[in-house]
Amino acid sequence: MATVIVEGVEGIAAACRLWAGPGRLAPPSVLAGELLAAVGYGEGELPPDAGVAVAVPNAVLGGEPWLELWPAASPPVTGRAGPLAYAHDGRLLFGTGRLPIAGGAEPAAHALFSGLLALAAAHGYPHLLRVWNYLPGINEERDGLEVYRSFNLGRARAWVSHYGLAAERRFCASSAVGAPGEELLVCFLAARAPGRHVENPRQLAAWRYPPRYGPVGPSFSRLTVAPPGLGPCCFLSGTASVVGHATRHAGDPVAQLAETRENIGRALAAAANHGPERWRSGLGALAFAKVYLRRPADLGGVRAGLASHLAAGQPVLYLEADICRADLLLEIEGVAL
């Protein structure tokens, strides 16, 4: 089992080795080692020798540029397949791809997801653990359909083409938020063995949403617990103020935050049925969290609303991003160890 390093705290057995924090604090020992991937937030520099290096275009709020560094277990094998770049090290495969959405979010999503599912399977990592989607104009209407709903069509079509009607059993933890520019950016993590995909009993499974939310529901699970051979670790999907399938507290960021915290607690408690009891501590169980905020002016209130629910020194990254529903003001994701 590997060691997870978050803000310099180490010694926790988990599915992947990971350092996350302000780029200027990145440990030289991690930067000097083999890196499966490096993900940058803000205007900081990315390590030049990472197997995969990707810059997320969303603005960092109230802080400095961040890095996520994923050390490799062995020298990574790298390559490209069409718009996708990837690296794998015998345990995990990390990949990323970008495509313009000028021709429509549906074909861009279909092309990227078809490619990444085929790529992961071809290299022996057929089990997705986590996907991050950054989608320009996510709430805009284009050609008669909201961009996010078009994206969901393309994503679902790729999953069903690859797995057939059993595709929903393979949906992993994911997030989809707005982003600047005109390119859909997708990052993904895959493993050789299957994880366990977990739903939140407080929320309807996203792919079963009623038609009022679009022609097809979003193709993701609320959490994915890493396969046992990789150690205790679970990936929390982007989580917001949704109960059942309905948005709660439209227009009120403080109330939405409270509802989101409740959802995170219930989701992690469900994951704890397949992992360590410490996950039942809710938001404080996250090794680190990302908070996406639609309105930068809400940063102070959201920070204050989170403060008493976080563990001492728990790192949190705040990013500006539109959320997948126009009436949602924030979303939180993270990794629990």
C-alpha positions, 0 to 999 in steps of 0.5 A: 500500500502506498503513502498519501501525502497531503500538505506534507502530512504522510503515513496514511495507507491509501489507493494512490500517492498524492500531494496537494497544496500551494505549489510553492510548498511542493516538497522537493523530494516529490518534485524530484521523483517520478510523477504519474501526473501533475494538475495545476490550478491558477497560474503556477508552473507545472513540473516539466517531467510529469507523465501527464501535466494539465492546467485547469483553467478555473481561477483560484479564489482567495489563495495562491496557485495549487498543485496536485502531484501524483507520484508514480509507483514505477517509471510511468509509461506515457503516450498519446491517443488522438486528443488524449494524453496518458501515463500509467505505472502498473497500478493506476492510469491517469489521462486527460484530453481536450476538445473544442465544443464549438461543434456541440458539447454532445459530439465532443463528450462522446469523442472524449469518453469513447476514446478514454474508455477504449484507451483505459481498456486497451492498456489494462486499466478498464475500471474508472475510479474518478473523472473530472469534467470542465465544461465551458458555458455549462448552463448556456443554451445552444441549439435548443439544449443546455450545454450540460444536458448536451454533454450528458447525452454524449457521455451516456452514448459513449458509456452505453456503446462501450458497455451496453445496457449494463453501463450504469454499473460502471459509472464512477465518481465524477464532477462537471463544472463550468470553465473558461474558454471553448474546450471541454477538458476531461481528466480521469483516473483508472485502475486494473481492478474494479472499485465499488461505486456507492450511492447516497441514500439521501439522493436519487442516483443521477442516471435515474433523474426524471426527464425534466433534467434532460434527455438522459441523466448524468452518468456518474455515481456519488462516490467510488471506493478504491479496489481493496488491493490499493488500500482505503481511499474513496473519491467523492463526486461533486456534491451539492444542495440536492435532495432526492433529485431536487435543488434545495435553497435556490439563491441562498449559499449558506443554506446550500452549504449546510445541505451540501455538508449533510449530503457529504456526511451521508455519502461518506457514511454509505462509503464507510460500509465498505471502508474504514469507520473514520469516513463516518466523520463526514467533511472532516474525513476528506484528506483535502477538498475542492469547493467550486463557487459560482459567485466569488463574492460568496467566498467569505461566507462559505469559508466561515460556514466550513471552518468548524466542520474541517479538521485542523490543517485540512487543506481546501482549494476554492475555485470559481466555476459555474455549477451543473444547475443554474440554481446551484451556487456551490459544489464540493468534492474531495478524497477520503482516506 
